[in-house]
Amino acid sequence: MARKSSEEVKALLDGPVNSIFTSFLPDGAIDWVGVRNQIEVGIAGGSKVSLLTAGDSQLWYMSESEVAELTRVLVDQTRGRALTVAATSTWWTGQAVKFAEFCRDLGVDVLMNLPAINAMTSPALVSHYKAVAKIMPIMLVGVPSREVLDALLETPNICCFKEDGTEDYGIDVSWRYGKRLKLMTGGLLWRHYTQWPYGCRAFFSWPTCFKPEIGARYWAAVQAGDEPVVQDVLRNVDKPYFDRCAGFPCGNQGVQRAILELHGVARRYLRSPLASVSDADMDKVRQLMSDLGLE
């Protein structure tokens, strides 16, 4: 399969992004069937992007060999039907370069490379990203300083940016760098809507792995300027979902996986010592789903 250019990657990184919530079996083994099912649900629901990330995909709780296998499954299950985004954990430069070579040879389209938070203002981060970008197209992630971003703009393979900063930071980088880098938001849908006027077109869509029509409805309304529908999704689904998740010991990561289990997509477990939704709390998740139209 021919590798995509940076411009092709940027064109495909658009609309609802299916961020894969790696789930686990009760004994801690990876739920490979659940991973593949999530990819299928997203593609069938119209998402053009199947993405791994350190947080949702739980890379911080995996060995490097498990991250490699998860990446193989991503490429194998997607089969060219969506843009594939692999990810690193907070690895040092040499480790990230070797993983980029693995991803390139595997056929991954773009690599989201996550440095440590204390490197976001370091001049060494520029050298780090340039070294990895020699291998394949790269997605920046986190809160790199303006000085770091300015120094990377002429590096051809650096083409995308998933920002993780404050609302002000997200708006600022969308305005300053949106013509050069394809911007993508994570988290809640409202976060994307704040950056939409500044040109941000791609966003993590948390319902896409179990009920993709919600993200698709939001995206269609945004593009059409249908403010009542946008407000309905944000006010009556997006914000109350995360507000309700805060009342569970496991937070939204645990609730998301419980919903996946109730939809028959994946299992609900996280690896110890992270908390999973208990048997006793599954009725509360069912009620949340009913109240917000997530069944």
C-alpha positions as CSV (number, residue, x, y, z in Angstrom):
1,M,0.0,0.0,0.0
2,A,1.4,3.4,-1.0
3,R,2.1,5.7,2.0
4,K,0.1,8.9,2.2
5,S,1.8,12.3,1.9
6,S,1.5,14.9,4.6
7,E,-1.0,16.8,2.4
8,E,-3.1,13.6,2.0
9,V,-3.0,13.1,5.8
10,K,-4.2,16.6,6.4
11,A,-7.1,16.2,3.9
12,L,-8.3,13.1,5.6
13,L,-8.0,14.3,9.1
14,D,-11.5,15.9,9.1
15,G,-14.7,15.7,11.1
16,P,-15.4,13.0,13.8
17,V,-12.3,11.1,14.8
18,N,-12.8,7.6,16.2
19,S,-10.4,7.5,19.2
20,I,-10.0,3.8,20.3
21,F,-10.7,3.2,24.0
22,T,-8.6,0.1,24.5
23,S,-10.5,-2.1,27.0
24,F,-9.4,-5.2,28.9
25,L,-10.7,-8.5,30.2
26,P,-11.2,-9.1,33.9
27,D,-7.7,-10.7,34.2
28,G,-6.0,-7.6,32.6
29,A,-5.5,-9.1,29.1
30,I,-6.3,-6.8,26.2
31,D,-9.7,-7.2,24.7
32,W,-8.6,-7.6,21.1
33,V,-12.2,-8.3,19.9
34,G,-13.3,-5.1,21.5
35,V,-10.6,-3.1,19.8
36,R,-11.5,-4.5,16.4
37,N,-15.2,-3.9,17.0
38,Q,-14.6,-0.2,17.9
39,I,-12.7,0.3,14.7
40,E,-15.6,-1.3,12.7
41,V,-18.3,0.8,14.4
42,G,-16.4,4.0,13.7
43,I,-15.8,3.2,10.0
44,A,-19.4,2.0,9.5
45,G,-20.6,5.2,11.2
46,G,-18.7,7.4,8.7
47,S,-15.5,8.4,10.6
48,K,-12.6,8.8,8.3
49,V,-10.0,8.4,11.1
50,S,-9.2,5.5,13.4
51,L,-6.8,6.7,16.1
52,L,-4.8,5.5,19.0
53,T,-3.7,7.8,21.7
54,A,-1.8,7.5,25.0
55,G,-4.9,8.4,27.1
56,D,-8.0,6.7,25.6
57,S,-5.9,3.8,24.3
58,Q,-4.3,3.3,27.7
59,L,-0.7,3.2,26.3
60,W,0.6,4.3,29.7
61,Y,-0.5,0.9,31.1
62,M,1.0,-1.2,28.3
63,S,4.4,-2.6,27.5
64,E,6.1,-1.4,24.3
65,S,5.4,-4.8,22.7
66,E,1.7,-4.5,23.5
67,V,1.6,-1.0,21.9
68,A,3.2,-2.5,18.8
69,E,0.6,-5.2,18.7
70,L,-2.2,-2.7,19.2
71,T,-0.8,-0.8,16.3
72,R,-0.7,-3.9,14.1
73,V,-4.3,-4.6,14.9
74,L,-5.2,-1.0,14.0
75,V,-3.7,-1.3,10.6
76,D,-5.0,-4.8,10.0
77,Q,-8.6,-4.0,11.0
78,T,-8.8,-0.7,9.2
79,R,-7.5,-2.1,5.9
80,G,-7.1,1.2,4.2
81,R,-10.7,2.3,4.9
82,A,-9.7,5.1,7.2
83,L,-6.7,7.2,8.1
84,T,-4.7,5.4,10.7
85,V,-3.1,7.3,13.5
86,A,-0.6,5.5,15.8
87,A,0.8,6.9,19.0
88,T,3.7,6.8,21.4
89,S,3.8,7.2,25.1
90,T,6.3,9.6,26.6
91,W,9.4,7.9,25.1
92,W,12.8,9.3,24.6
93,T,14.0,10.3,21.1
94,G,15.8,7.1,20.2
95,Q,12.8,5.0,21.2
96,A,10.3,7.2,19.4
97,V,12.5,7.1,16.2
98,K,12.6,3.3,16.2
99,F,8.8,3.1,16.8
100,A,8.3,5.5,13.9
101,E,10.3,3.1,11.7
102,F,8.1,0.3,12.8
103,C,4.9,2.3,12.1
104,R,6.2,3.4,8.7
105,D,7.0,-0.2,7.6
106,L,3.6,-1.4,9.0
107,G,1.7,1.1,6.9
108,V,0.5,3.6,9.5
109,D,-0.4,6.9,8.0
110,V,0.6,9.3,10.8
111,L,2.2,9.0,14.2
112,M,1.1,11.0,17.2
113,N,4.3,11.5,19.2
114,L,3.9,12.5,22.8
115,P,6.9,14.0,24.6
116,A,7.0,14.6,28.4
117,I,5.1,17.7,29.6
118,N,8.3,19.3,30.9
119,A,9.7,19.1,27.4
120,M,7.0,21.3,25.9
121,T,9.1,24.5,26.1
122,S,12.5,22.9,25.6
123,P,14.6,23.7,22.5
124,A,15.5,20.0,22.5
125,L,11.9,19.2,21.6
126,V,12.4,20.7,18.2
127,S,15.3,18.3,17.6
128,H,13.2,15.4,18.9
129,Y,10.3,16.1,16.6
130,K,12.5,16.7,13.6
131,A,14.3,13.4,14.2
132,V,11.0,11.5,14.2
133,A,9.6,13.4,11.3
134,K,12.5,12.2,9.1
135,I,10.8,8.8,9.2
136,M,7.1,9.6,8.5
137,P,4.3,12.1,8.9
138,I,3.9,13.4,12.5
139,M,1.1,14.7,14.6
140,L,2.2,17.0,17.4
141,V,0.4,16.6,20.7
142,G,0.2,18.4,24.0
143,V,1.0,22.1,24.7
144,P,4.2,23.0,22.9
145,S,5.3,26.6,23.3
146,R,4.9,29.1,20.5
147,E,8.7,29.1,20.1
148,V,8.7,25.3,19.6
149,L,5.9,25.5,17.1
150,D,7.5,28.3,15.1
151,A,10.7,26.3,14.8
152,L,8.8,23.3,13.4
153,L,6.7,25.0,10.7
154,E,9.2,24.4,7.9
155,T,9.5,20.6,8.7
156,P,7.5,19.0,5.9
157,N,6.4,15.8,7.7
158,I,5.0,17.7,10.7
159,C,1.5,18.1,9.4
160,C,-1.1,17.8,12.3
161,F,-1.5,19.0,15.9
162,K,-3.8,17.6,18.6
163,E,-3.6,20.3,21.2
164,D,-4.2,19.6,24.9
165,G,-4.0,23.0,26.5
166,T,-6.5,25.5,27.9
167,E,-9.3,26.9,25.9
168,D,-7.3,30.1,25.3
169,Y,-4.3,28.0,24.2
170,G,-6.5,26.0,21.8
171,I,-8.0,29.1,20.2
172,D,-4.6,30.8,19.9
173,V,-2.9,27.9,18.2
174,S,-5.8,27.4,15.9
175,W,-5.7,31.0,14.8
176,R,-1.9,31.1,14.5
177,Y,-1.1,27.8,13.0
178,G,-4.3,26.4,11.5
179,K,-3.2,27.3,7.9
180,R,-0.1,25.2,8.2
181,L,-1.0,22.4,10.6
182,K,-4.3,20.5,10.6
183,L,-5.7,21.0,14.1
184,M,-7.7,18.4,16.1
185,T,-9.3,18.8,19.5
186,G,-9.8,16.1,22.1
187,G,-12.3,15.6,24.9
188,L,-15.7,17.2,24.8
189,L,-17.4,18.3,21.6
190,W,-17.9,21.8,22.9
191,R,-14.1,22.2,22.9
192,H,-14.1,21.8,19.2
193,Y,-17.0,24.3,18.7
194,T,-14.9,27.0,20.4
195,Q,-12.2,26.5,17.8
196,W,-14.4,26.0,14.8
197,P,-14.5,29.7,14.0
198,Y,-10.7,29.6,13.8
199,G,-10.6,26.8,11.3
200,C,-10.4,23.6,13.4
201,R,-12.1,20.9,11.5
202,A,-11.2,17.6,13.3
203,F,-12.3,16.5,16.7
204,F,-12.3,13.4,19.0
205,S,-15.9,12.2,18.9
206,W,-16.3,10.1,22.1
207,P,-19.6,8.5,21.0
208,T,-18.3,7.3,17.7
209,C,-17.1,3.9,18.9
210,F,-20.6,3.0,20.1
211,K,-23.2,5.4,18.7
212,P,-21.5,7.3,15.8
213,E,-24.7,9.1,14.7
214,I,-24.3,11.6,17.6
215,G,-20.9,12.9,16.4
216,A,-22.1,12.8,12.8
217,R,-25.2,14.8,13.7
218,Y,-23.1,17.4,15.5
219,W,-20.6,17.7,12.6
220,A,-23.4,18.0,10.0
221,A,-25.0,20.8,12.1
222,V,-21.8,22.6,12.5
223,Q,-21.0,22.6,8.8
224,A,-24.6,23.7,8.0
225,G,-24.7,26.5,10.6
226,D,-27.6,24.7,12.3
227,E,-27.2,26.3,15.7
228,P,-30.3,24.7,17.3
229,V,-29.0,21.2,16.6
230,V,-25.5,22.1,17.7
231,Q,-26.9,23.5,21.0
232,D,-29.1,20.4,21.5
233,V,-26.1,18.0,21.2
234,L,-23.8,20.2,23.4
235,R,-26.3,21.1,26.0
236,N,-28.3,17.8,26.3
237,V,-25.7,15.1,25.5
238,D,-22.1,16.3,25.6
239,K,-21.8,18.4,28.8
240,P,-24.3,16.3,30.9
241,Y,-22.4,13.1,29.9
242,F,-19.1,14.3,31.3
243,D,-20.8,15.9,34.3
244,R,-22.5,12.6,35.1
245,C,-19.2,10.7,34.6
246,A,-17.6,12.7,37.3
247,G,-19.9,11.1,39.8
248,F,-18.3,7.6,39.2
249,P,-15.1,6.6,40.9
250,C,-13.7,5.5,37.5
251,G,-14.6,8.8,35.7
252,N,-15.4,9.0,32.0
253,Q,-12.7,6.4,31.0
254,G,-14.5,3.8,33.1
255,V,-18.0,4.9,32.1
256,Q,-17.1,4.9,28.4
257,R,-16.0,1.3,28.6
258,A,-19.1,0.3,30.5
259,I,-21.2,1.8,27.7
260,L,-19.2,-0.1,25.2
261,E,-20.0,-3.3,27.1
262,L,-23.7,-2.5,27.2
263,H,-23.6,-2.0,23.5
264,G,-21.9,-5.3,23.0
265,V,-18.8,-3.7,21.5
266,A,-16.1,-4.3,24.1
267,R,-15.5,-5.2,27.7
268,R,-15.7,-2.6,30.5
269,Y,-12.5,-3.3,32.4
270,L,-9.4,-1.1,32.9
271,R,-6.1,-2.4,34.2
272,S,-5.4,-2.4,38.0
273,P,-5.0,-0.1,39.9
274,L,-7.4,1.9,37.7
275,A,-11.0,1.5,38.8
276,S,-13.6,-0.1,36.5
277,V,-17.3,0.3,36.7
278,S,-18.5,-2.2,39.3
279,D,-21.4,-4.7,38.8
280,A,-23.4,-2.6,41.3
281,D,-22.9,0.6,39.3
282,M,-23.9,-0.8,35.9
283,D,-27.5,0.1,36.5
284,K,-26.4,3.7,37.0
285,V,-24.7,3.6,33.6
286,R,-27.8,2.2,32.0
287,Q,-29.8,5.1,33.5
288,L,-27.3,7.6,32.2
289,M,-27.5,6.1,28.8
290,S,-31.3,6.3,28.9
291,D,-31.4,9.8,30.1
292,L,-29.0,11.1,27.4
293,G,-30.2,9.0,24.5
294,L,-27.0,6.8,24.4
295,E,-28.7,3.5,24.1
